[in-house]
Amino acid sequence: MRKNSFLEGAMITTIGIIICKIIGLLYVIPFKNIIGEQGGALYGYAYSIYTIFLSLSASGIPVAMSKVISEYNSLGYYYIKERAYKIGSSIIIAVGFISFLILMIFAPFIAQIILGDLEGGNTVAGVTLVIRAVSTALLIVPLLSVTKGYLQGHRFMQASSISSVVEQLVRVAVIILGSFIALRIFNLSLETAVGIAVFGATVGAFVAYFYLVHKIRKNKESLNKDEPITRAEAKITKEAIAKKIIYYAIPFIIIELVKSAFSLIDTLTVVNTMVSLGLSNIAENTIGVLNVWASKLNMIVISITIGITISLIPNLASSFTKKDMEDVSHKINQSLQLMLFISLPMTVGLSFLASSVWTVFYGYDAFSINMFQIYVFLAITFSLYSILIDSAQTLNNTKLALGTLIGSFVSKLILNIPMMYLFDYLKIGAQYAPIVTNFLIHITAITVLLYSINKKYSIDYSKTFYNAMRIILCSAIMFMSLKIFSLFFPIDAVTKGEAFIEIIIYSLISMSVYFIAVIKSGTLDNILGNKALQRVMDMVKNKVK
């Protein structure tokens, strides 16, 4: 294994996440054909509960592990960072096991709450079975996450990213093959088929975990695993290490929970408000677009930010530990520029091709397409918001990170309903109000974060603003080229096949125009460094060899 620079790590992690997301989007088509609507609902019941418990048991600690490992490595505390990994693993195993027991024991009770008085279709016994099947993943997925955090803390991003792709491929293989063999070959029950499908999460995690264990054992020297304890390290107690891990983890857990709670506000307010406005005919469609369908597509863009922050946190923590504030400033600016460089043209392209993209994934629906055309721009503001929040927290400024998040949450809670009434009164369409509300809150929070981080750490954003203007200009050139092309070849597909062809043609044009624009304007070299294109080409050639 080779340590990756911040940019390399961000690129590798982003590519891995995007591959996983694409696999996650594509497998749904054959899986739905195998298990049908009832099976899909059963699968959804189990996964929604599993996701909640996974967030509680796994979020925070892997990120904290990455930060702790990076800090101790920067100080040369190699013995202690290995001890931290063992302590973090013990904590996460215990939390995962407790979560597993809760789901196993209370699965019938949870199933009863989910189904309520529903008659016909799925049964309490069926939902109980699939919840118990997926709960086994809680025994291994949290440990896998901590192991990824351990490697990311060492800046070994490639192995971590490959393990994520391996995990997703194995999981999807079990889902498709397992459900098909159970239903079509052995004629087993639908509940058994879905139980096998959700168990794919456990199988995928085991394979990915053992892959990482193999890589760690193979690279013991690179990881400094057998270094003797130093005098300074001997003073650091087991309790102090555990306390540091938990201290770092709790803010990240709260950050993730508050981010998730944003969509909960829409869930609790949108339908009721639209019904009171006499818009019950579009209420459920609106909440479906906001919380499920459009957000899934936005994850294609947001995946880039996730990749950047995974690489940013250990690199930023290392520079901050060394008190190298010039490098701290450089990495924050580089993160923002890289995100805009990749995400802005993607967002503009998705908005322009909203009709084709929506048709390919969900079928043609003018109402949903119009919403998505605007909604997709939240991917940009949310990405900027996330990078700055995670930067503030990595710099141990928990007060700023949590204060901004809680302020954003309260603002959303206060503004969501009044904005819907205002948009309805202005005849703009109440369905657009939650989108605009989020956009305004993000912009406000981004402004506060930029100002506060600059004031405390003297971060100079001048180069970022300069490059942002160039990126906007290049994206505008790309948009205009698509607009001109659409005058001769209009976007009017209503079938999935036609829409897919439109996406391919327009994507090739947009990528070509944007790529030429960023090279000719010098934006590529400005963001990725001198002779960036040549370095990328050399890297590809070396990989091929």
C-alpha positions as CSV (number, residue, x, y, z in Angstrom):
1,M,0.0,0.0,0.0
2,R,1.1,3.6,-0.7
3,K,0.1,6.7,1.2
4,N,-2.1,9.0,-0.8
5,S,-1.8,12.8,-0.9
6,F,-4.9,14.8,0.0
7,L,-5.9,15.2,-3.7
8,E,-5.2,11.6,-4.6
9,G,-7.1,10.4,-1.6
10,A,-10.1,12.6,-2.4
11,M,-10.1,11.3,-6.0
12,I,-9.7,7.7,-5.1
13,T,-12.4,7.8,-2.4
14,T,-14.8,9.7,-4.6
15,I,-14.5,7.3,-7.4
16,G,-15.1,4.4,-5.0
17,I,-18.2,6.0,-3.6
18,I,-19.6,6.9,-7.0
19,I,-19.1,3.3,-8.2
20,C,-20.9,2.1,-5.1
21,K,-23.8,4.5,-5.6
22,I,-24.2,3.5,-9.3
23,I,-24.2,-0.2,-8.3
24,G,-26.8,0.7,-5.6
25,L,-29.0,2.5,-8.2
26,L,-28.8,-0.2,-10.9
27,Y,-29.4,-3.4,-8.8
28,V,-32.9,-2.1,-7.8
29,I,-34.2,-2.8,-11.4
30,P,-33.7,-6.6,-11.5
31,F,-34.3,-7.0,-7.8
32,K,-37.7,-5.3,-8.0
33,N,-38.6,-7.6,-10.9
34,I,-37.7,-10.7,-8.8
35,I,-39.5,-9.8,-5.5
36,G,-42.3,-7.5,-6.7
37,E,-44.0,-4.6,-4.8
38,Q,-44.8,-6.7,-1.7
39,G,-41.2,-7.9,-1.5
40,G,-39.9,-4.4,-2.0
41,A,-42.0,-3.1,0.9
42,L,-40.7,-6.0,3.1
43,Y,-37.1,-5.2,2.2
44,G,-37.7,-1.5,2.9
45,Y,-39.2,-2.2,6.3
46,A,-36.1,-4.1,7.4
47,Y,-33.5,-1.7,5.9
48,S,-35.1,1.4,7.3
49,I,-34.9,0.0,10.8
50,Y,-31.4,-1.3,10.2
51,T,-30.2,2.0,8.9
52,I,-31.3,3.8,12.1
53,F,-29.5,1.3,14.3
54,L,-26.4,1.4,12.1
55,S,-26.3,5.2,12.4
56,L,-26.5,4.9,16.1
57,S,-23.9,2.2,16.4
58,A,-21.4,3.1,13.6
59,S,-21.6,6.9,12.8
60,G,-19.0,9.1,14.5
61,I,-16.5,6.5,15.8
62,P,-15.0,5.6,12.4
63,V,-14.4,9.4,11.7
64,A,-13.1,9.8,15.2
65,M,-10.8,6.9,14.6
66,S,-9.4,8.4,11.4
67,K,-8.8,11.7,13.2
68,V,-7.1,10.0,16.3
69,I,-4.9,7.8,14.2
70,S,-3.8,10.8,12.1
71,E,-3.0,12.9,15.2
72,Y,-0.9,10.1,16.9
73,N,0.9,9.4,13.6
74,S,1.8,13.1,13.3
75,L,3.3,13.0,16.9
76,G,5.2,9.8,16.2
77,Y,3.1,7.9,18.7
78,Y,2.9,4.6,16.7
79,Y,2.4,2.3,19.7
80,I,-0.5,4.4,21.1
81,K,-2.2,4.7,17.7
82,E,-2.3,0.8,17.5
83,R,-3.7,0.8,21.0
84,A,-6.3,3.4,20.0
85,Y,-7.4,1.1,17.1
86,K,-7.9,-1.8,19.5
87,I,-9.8,0.3,22.0
88,G,-12.0,1.9,19.2
89,S,-12.7,-1.6,17.8
90,S,-13.7,-2.9,21.3
91,I,-16.1,0.1,21.8
92,I,-17.7,-0.4,18.4
93,I,-18.0,-4.2,18.7
94,A,-19.8,-3.7,22.1
95,V,-22.2,-1.0,20.7
96,G,-22.8,-3.1,17.6
97,F,-23.6,-6.2,19.6
98,I,-26.0,-4.3,21.9
99,S,-27.8,-3.0,18.8
100,F,-27.9,-6.5,17.4
101,L,-29.5,-7.9,20.6
102,I,-32.1,-5.1,20.7
103,L,-33.2,-5.8,17.1
104,M,-33.2,-9.6,17.6
105,I,-35.2,-9.4,20.8
106,F,-37.6,-6.6,19.9
107,A,-38.1,-7.5,16.2
108,P,-41.7,-8.7,16.7
109,F,-42.6,-5.6,18.6
110,I,-41.0,-3.3,15.9
111,A,-42.8,-5.3,13.2
112,Q,-46.1,-4.8,14.9
113,I,-45.5,-1.0,15.1
114,I,-44.6,-0.9,11.4
115,L,-47.6,-2.8,10.1
116,G,-50.1,-1.5,12.7
117,D,-53.6,-2.7,11.7
118,L,-52.6,-3.4,8.1
119,E,-54.5,-6.5,6.7
120,G,-53.3,-8.5,3.8
121,G,-49.8,-8.3,2.2
122,N,-46.8,-8.6,4.6
123,T,-47.2,-10.2,8.0
124,V,-45.7,-9.5,11.5
125,A,-43.9,-12.8,11.2
126,G,-42.4,-11.9,7.8
127,V,-41.2,-8.5,8.9
128,T,-39.7,-10.0,12.1
129,L,-37.8,-12.5,10.0
130,V,-36.2,-10.0,7.7
131,I,-35.4,-7.6,10.6
132,R,-33.6,-10.4,12.4
133,A,-31.8,-11.4,9.2
134,V,-30.4,-7.9,8.6
135,S,-29.6,-7.3,12.3
136,T,-26.6,-9.7,11.9
137,A,-24.9,-7.0,9.9
138,L,-24.6,-5.0,13.1
139,L,-22.0,-7.5,14.3
140,I,-19.6,-6.7,11.5
141,V,-20.4,-3.5,9.6
142,P,-19.4,-1.2,12.6
143,L,-16.1,-3.0,12.9
144,L,-15.5,-2.7,9.2
145,S,-16.2,1.0,9.4
146,V,-13.6,1.5,12.2
147,T,-11.0,-0.5,10.2
148,K,-11.6,1.8,7.2
149,G,-11.2,4.8,9.6
150,Y,-7.9,3.3,10.8
151,L,-6.5,3.0,7.2
152,Q,-7.9,6.5,6.3
153,G,-6.1,7.9,9.3
154,H,-2.8,6.6,7.8
155,R,-3.9,8.1,4.5
156,F,-4.2,4.7,2.8
157,M,-7.3,5.5,0.9
158,Q,-7.1,3.0,-1.9
159,A,-7.6,-0.1,0.2
160,S,-10.5,1.5,2.0
161,S,-12.2,2.5,-1.2
162,I,-11.7,-1.0,-2.8
163,S,-13.2,-2.6,0.3
164,S,-16.3,-0.5,-0.1
165,V,-16.7,-1.5,-3.8
166,V,-16.1,-5.2,-2.8
167,E,-18.7,-4.9,0.0
168,Q,-21.2,-3.4,-2.4
169,L,-20.6,-6.0,-5.2
170,V,-20.8,-9.0,-2.8
171,R,-24.0,-7.5,-1.2
172,V,-25.7,-7.0,-4.5
173,A,-24.6,-10.4,-5.8
174,V,-26.2,-12.0,-2.7
175,I,-29.3,-9.9,-3.1
176,I,-29.9,-10.7,-6.8
177,L,-28.7,-14.3,-6.9
178,G,-30.0,-15.2,-3.4
179,S,-33.6,-13.9,-4.0
180,F,-33.7,-15.4,-7.6
181,I,-32.6,-18.9,-6.5
182,A,-34.9,-18.8,-3.4
183,L,-38.0,-17.8,-5.4
184,R,-37.5,-19.1,-8.9
185,I,-35.5,-22.3,-8.4
186,F,-36.4,-23.6,-4.9
187,N,-39.8,-21.9,-4.8
188,L,-39.3,-20.7,-1.2
189,S,-41.4,-18.1,0.5
190,L,-41.1,-14.4,-0.3
191,E,-40.1,-13.7,3.3
192,T,-37.2,-16.2,3.0
193,A,-36.1,-14.6,-0.3
194,V,-36.1,-11.1,1.2
195,G,-34.4,-12.5,4.3
196,I,-31.6,-13.8,2.2
197,A,-31.4,-10.5,0.3
198,V,-31.0,-8.4,3.4
199,F,-28.5,-10.9,4.8
200,G,-26.3,-9.8,1.8
201,A,-25.3,-6.8,4.0
202,T,-23.7,-9.2,6.5
203,V,-21.9,-11.3,3.8
204,G,-20.6,-8.2,2.0
205,A,-19.3,-6.7,5.2
206,F,-17.5,-9.9,6.2
207,V,-15.8,-10.2,2.8
208,A,-14.7,-6.5,2.8
209,Y,-13.5,-6.8,6.4
210,F,-11.3,-9.8,5.8
211,Y,-9.9,-8.1,2.7
212,L,-8.8,-5.1,4.9
213,V,-7.4,-7.5,7.5
214,H,-5.4,-9.2,4.8
215,K,-4.1,-5.8,3.5
216,I,-3.2,-4.6,7.1
217,R,-1.2,-7.9,7.8
218,K,0.6,-7.6,4.5
219,N,1.6,-4.0,5.1
220,K,2.6,-4.1,8.8
221,E,5.8,-2.2,8.2
222,S,4.1,0.7,6.3
223,L,1.6,1.0,9.2
224,N,4.3,0.9,11.9
225,K,2.4,-1.7,13.8
226,D,5.2,-3.2,15.8
227,E,6.9,-0.1,17.1
228,P,8.0,-0.1,20.8
229,I,6.4,2.2,23.3
230,T,8.1,5.5,24.0
231,R,8.4,7.3,27.4
232,A,5.9,9.9,26.2
233,E,3.4,7.2,25.1
234,A,3.7,5.3,28.4
235,K,2.1,8.3,30.1
236,I,-1.1,8.0,28.0
237,T,-3.6,5.7,29.7
238,K,-6.2,3.5,28.2
239,E,-8.9,5.6,29.7
240,A,-7.4,8.8,28.1
241,I,-7.5,7.1,24.7
242,A,-11.1,5.9,25.1
243,K,-12.1,9.4,26.3
244,K,-10.5,11.0,23.3
245,I,-12.2,8.7,20.8
246,I,-15.6,9.2,22.4
247,Y,-15.0,13.0,22.7
248,Y,-14.2,13.2,19.0
249,A,-17.0,10.8,18.0
250,I,-20.0,12.4,19.8
251,P,-20.0,15.7,17.9
252,F,-19.8,13.8,14.5
253,I,-22.7,11.6,15.7
254,I,-24.7,14.7,16.6
255,I,-23.8,16.3,13.3
256,E,-25.1,13.3,11.3
257,L,-28.3,13.1,13.3
258,V,-29.1,16.8,12.9
259,K,-28.4,16.5,9.1
260,S,-30.8,13.6,8.9
261,A,-33.4,15.5,11.0
262,F,-33.7,18.1,8.2
263,S,-35.7,15.6,6.0
264,L,-37.7,14.7,9.1
265,I,-39.0,18.3,9.2
266,D,-40.3,17.9,5.7
267,T,-41.9,14.6,6.5
268,L,-43.8,16.1,9.5
269,T,-44.8,19.4,7.8
270,V,-45.1,19.2,4.0
271,V,-48.1,16.8,3.6
272,N,-50.2,18.4,6.4
273,T,-49.5,21.9,5.1
274,M,-50.3,21.1,1.5
275,V,-53.5,19.4,2.5
276,S,-54.5,22.5,4.5
277,L,-53.8,24.6,1.4
278,G,-56.1,22.4,-0.7
279,L,-53.2,20.6,-2.5
280,S,-53.8,17.1,-1.3
281,N,-53.6,15.8,-4.8
282,I,-49.9,16.6,-5.0
283,A,-48.9,16.3,-1.3
284,E,-47.6,12.7,-1.3
285,N,-45.9,13.2,-4.7
286,T,-44.1,16.2,-3.3
287,I,-42.8,14.5,-0.1
288,G,-41.7,11.5,-2.2
289,V,-39.6,13.8,-4.5
290,L,-38.1,15.7,-1.6
291,N,-37.2,12.9,0.8
292,V,-36.7,9.9,-1.5
293,W,-36.5,10.1,-5.3
294,A,-34.7,13.4,-5.9
295,S,-32.4,13.0,-2.8
296,K,-31.2,9.6,-4.3
297,L,-30.2,11.3,-7.5
298,N,-28.5,14.2,-5.6
299,M,-26.4,11.6,-3.8
300,I,-24.5,11.2,-7.1
301,V,-23.2,14.7,-6.7
302,I,-22.9,14.6,-2.9
303,S,-20.8,11.4,-3.1
304,I,-18.0,13.7,-4.3
305,T,-18.2,15.7,-1.1
306,I,-18.2,12.5,1.0
307,G,-15.0,11.4,-0.8
308,I,-13.4,14.8,-0.3
309,T,-14.2,14.9,3.5
310,I,-13.0,11.4,4.1
311,S,-9.6,12.4,2.7
312,L,-9.8,15.9,4.3
313,I,-10.4,14.9,7.9
314,P,-7.1,12.9,8.6
315,N,-5.0,15.3,6.4
316,L,-6.5,18.4,8.1
317,A,-6.1,16.8,11.6
318,S,-2.4,16.0,10.9
319,S,-1.7,19.6,9.8
320,F,-3.6,21.1,12.7
321,T,-1.8,18.8,15.2
322,K,1.6,20.1,13.8
323,K,0.2,23.6,14.0
324,D,0.9,24.1,10.3
325,M,-1.8,26.7,9.8
326,E,-0.6,27.5,6.3
327,D,-1.3,23.9,5.2
328,V,-4.7,24.0,7.1
329,S,-5.7,27.0,5.0
330,H,-4.4,25.3,1.8
331,K,-6.4,22.1,2.5
332,I,-9.7,23.8,3.3
333,N,-9.4,25.9,0.2
334,Q,-8.4,23.0,-1.9
335,S,-11.4,21.0,-0.7
336,L,-13.8,23.7,-1.6
337,Q,-12.3,24.3,-5.0
338,L,-12.1,20.6,-5.9
339,M,-15.8,20.1,-4.8
340,L,-16.9,23.0,-7.0
341,F,-14.7,22.0,-9.9
342,I,-16.4,18.6,-10.1
343,S,-19.8,19.1,-8.6
344,L,-20.9,22.4,-10.2
345,P,-20.8,21.2,-13.9
346,M,-22.4,17.9,-12.8
347,T,-25.2,19.8,-11.1
348,V,-25.8,22.1,-14.1
349,G,-25.8,19.0,-16.3
350,L,-28.3,17.1,-14.2
351,S,-30.6,20.1,-14.0
352,F,-30.4,20.5,-17.8
353,L,-31.0,16.8,-18.3
354,A,-33.6,16.5,-15.5
355,S,-36.3,15.2,-17.8
356,S,-34.0,12.4,-19.3
357,V,-32.5,11.5,-16.0
358,W,-35.8,11.2,-14.2
359,T,-37.3,9.2,-17.0
360,V,-34.5,6.7,-17.0
361,F,-34.7,6.0,-13.2
362,Y,-38.4,6.6,-12.4
363,G,-40.3,7.1,-15.6
364,Y,-41.6,10.3,-17.2
365,D,-43.4,12.6,-14.7
366,A,-43.6,16.4,-15.5
367,F,-44.4,17.4,-11.9
368,S,-41.4,15.6,-10.4
369,I,-39.1,16.6,-13.2
370,N,-39.9,20.3,-12.6
371,M,-39.1,19.9,-8.9
372,F,-35.9,18.0,-9.5
373,Q,-34.6,20.6,-11.9
374,I,-34.4,23.1,-9.0
375,Y,-33.8,20.6,-6.2
376,V,-30.6,19.3,-7.7
377,F,-28.8,22.6,-6.9
378,L,-29.2,21.8,-3.2
379,A,-26.4,19.3,-3.8
380,I,-23.9,22.2,-4.3
381,T,-25.0,24.3,-1.2
382,F,-25.3,21.1,0.9
383,S,-21.8,20.1,-0.2
384,L,-20.2,23.4,0.7
385,Y,-22.1,23.4,4.0
386,S,-20.9,19.8,4.8
387,I,-17.2,20.5,4.0
388,L,-17.2,23.6,6.2
389,I,-19.0,21.9,9.1
390,D,-16.6,18.9,9.0
391,S,-13.6,21.3,8.8
392,A,-14.8,23.2,11.8
393,Q,-15.2,20.0,13.8
394,T,-11.8,18.6,12.7
395,L,-10.2,21.8,13.9
396,N,-11.9,21.1,17.3
397,N,-14.3,24.0,16.9
398,T,-17.3,21.9,18.1
399,K,-19.1,25.1,19.3
400,L,-19.2,26.5,15.7
401,A,-20.1,23.2,14.0
402,L,-22.9,22.3,16.3
403,G,-24.1,25.9,16.7
404,T,-24.4,26.4,13.0
405,L,-26.2,23.0,12.6
406,I,-28.7,23.6,15.4
407,G,-29.3,27.2,14.1
408,S,-30.0,25.7,10.6
409,F,-32.3,23.1,12.1
410,V,-34.3,25.6,14.1
411,S,-34.5,28.0,11.1
412,K,-35.9,25.1,9.0
413,L,-38.4,24.3,11.7
414,I,-39.6,27.9,11.9
415,L,-39.6,28.8,8.2
416,N,-40.9,25.6,6.4
417,I,-44.6,26.1,6.9
418,P,-44.7,29.9,6.5
419,M,-42.7,29.7,3.3
420,M,-45.1,27.1,1.9
421,Y,-48.0,29.5,2.6
422,L,-46.1,32.4,1.0
423,F,-45.3,30.4,-2.1
424,D,-48.9,29.3,-2.5
425,Y,-50.1,33.0,-2.0
426,L,-47.6,34.2,-4.7
427,K,-48.8,31.4,-7.0
428,I,-45.2,30.1,-7.3
429,G,-46.1,26.6,-6.1
430,A,-46.0,25.5,-2.4
431,Q,-44.0,22.4,-3.5
432,Y,-41.0,24.6,-4.2
433,A,-40.9,26.3,-0.8
434,P,-39.0,23.5,1.2
435,I,-36.3,23.6,-1.6
436,V,-35.9,27.4,-1.5
437,T,-36.0,27.3,2.4
438,N,-33.1,24.8,2.4
439,F,-31.2,26.8,-0.1
440,L,-31.5,30.1,1.9
441,I,-30.5,28.3,5.2
442,H,-27.5,26.7,3.5
443,I,-26.3,30.0,2.1
444,T,-26.7,31.7,5.5
445,A,-24.8,28.9,7.3
446,I,-22.1,28.8,4.6
447,T,-21.6,32.6,5.1
448,V,-21.4,32.2,8.9
449,L,-19.0,29.3,8.7
450,L,-16.6,31.0,6.1
451,Y,-16.5,34.2,8.2
452,S,-16.0,32.3,11.6
453,I,-13.3,30.0,10.3
454,N,-11.5,32.9,8.7
455,K,-11.7,35.0,11.8
456,K,-10.4,32.2,14.1
457,Y,-7.8,30.5,11.9
458,S,-7.0,33.3,9.4
459,I,-8.0,31.3,6.3
460,D,-7.5,33.2,3.1
461,Y,-10.3,32.4,0.6
462,S,-9.2,34.8,-2.2
463,K,-7.9,32.0,-4.5
464,T,-11.1,29.9,-3.9
465,F,-13.3,32.9,-4.9
466,Y,-11.2,33.5,-7.9
467,N,-11.3,29.9,-9.1
468,A,-15.0,29.7,-8.2
469,M,-15.7,32.5,-10.7
470,R,-13.7,30.6,-13.4
471,I,-15.6,27.4,-12.6
472,I,-18.9,29.2,-12.9
473,L,-17.8,30.7,-16.2
474,C,-16.7,27.3,-17.6
475,S,-20.0,25.8,-16.4
476,A,-22.0,28.6,-18.1
477,I,-20.1,27.9,-21.4
478,M,-21.0,24.2,-21.0
479,F,-24.7,25.1,-20.4
480,M,-24.8,27.4,-23.4
481,S,-23.4,24.7,-25.6
482,L,-26.0,22.3,-24.4
483,K,-28.7,24.9,-25.0
484,I,-27.6,25.5,-28.6
485,F,-27.4,21.8,-29.3
486,S,-30.9,21.3,-27.9
487,L,-32.3,23.7,-30.5
488,F,-31.4,21.2,-33.2
489,F,-31.9,18.0,-31.1
490,P,-34.6,18.7,-28.5
491,I,-34.8,16.8,-25.2
492,D,-38.2,15.2,-25.6
493,A,-37.9,11.5,-24.7
494,V,-40.7,9.9,-22.8
495,T,-39.4,6.3,-22.8
496,K,-36.4,5.0,-20.8
497,G,-34.5,3.9,-23.9
498,E,-34.8,7.2,-25.6
499,A,-33.9,9.1,-22.4
500,F,-30.8,7.0,-21.9
501,I,-29.5,7.8,-25.4
502,E,-30.1,11.5,-24.7
503,I,-28.1,11.3,-21.5
504,I,-25.2,9.6,-23.3
505,I,-25.1,12.2,-26.2
506,Y,-25.5,15.3,-24.0
507,S,-23.1,14.0,-21.4
508,L,-20.3,13.5,-24.0
509,I,-20.9,17.0,-25.3
510,S,-21.0,18.7,-21.9
511,M,-17.9,16.9,-20.6
512,S,-15.9,17.7,-23.8
513,V,-16.9,21.4,-23.7
514,Y,-16.2,21.8,-19.9
515,F,-12.9,19.9,-20.2
516,I,-11.7,22.2,-23.0
517,A,-12.9,25.3,-21.1
518,V,-11.1,24.5,-17.9
519,I,-7.9,23.6,-19.8
520,K,-7.9,26.7,-22.0
521,S,-8.8,29.0,-19.1
522,G,-6.1,27.6,-16.9
523,T,-8.6,26.5,-14.2
524,L,-7.4,22.9,-14.3
525,D,-3.8,23.8,-13.4
526,N,-5.0,26.4,-11.0
527,I,-6.9,23.9,-8.9
528,L,-4.9,20.7,-9.4
529,G,-1.4,22.3,-9.8
530,N,0.9,22.9,-12.7
531,K,0.8,20.3,-15.5
532,A,-2.2,18.7,-13.9
533,L,-3.4,17.0,-17.1
534,Q,0.1,15.5,-17.8
535,R,0.3,14.1,-14.2
536,V,-3.1,12.5,-14.6
537,M,-2.1,11.0,-17.9
538,D,1.2,9.7,-16.4
539,M,-0.7,8.2,-13.5
540,V,-3.1,6.4,-15.9
541,K,-0.2,5.1,-18.0
542,N,1.5,3.7,-14.9
543,K,-1.7,2.0,-13.7
544,V,-2.1,0.4,-17.2
545,K,1.5,-0.9,-17.1
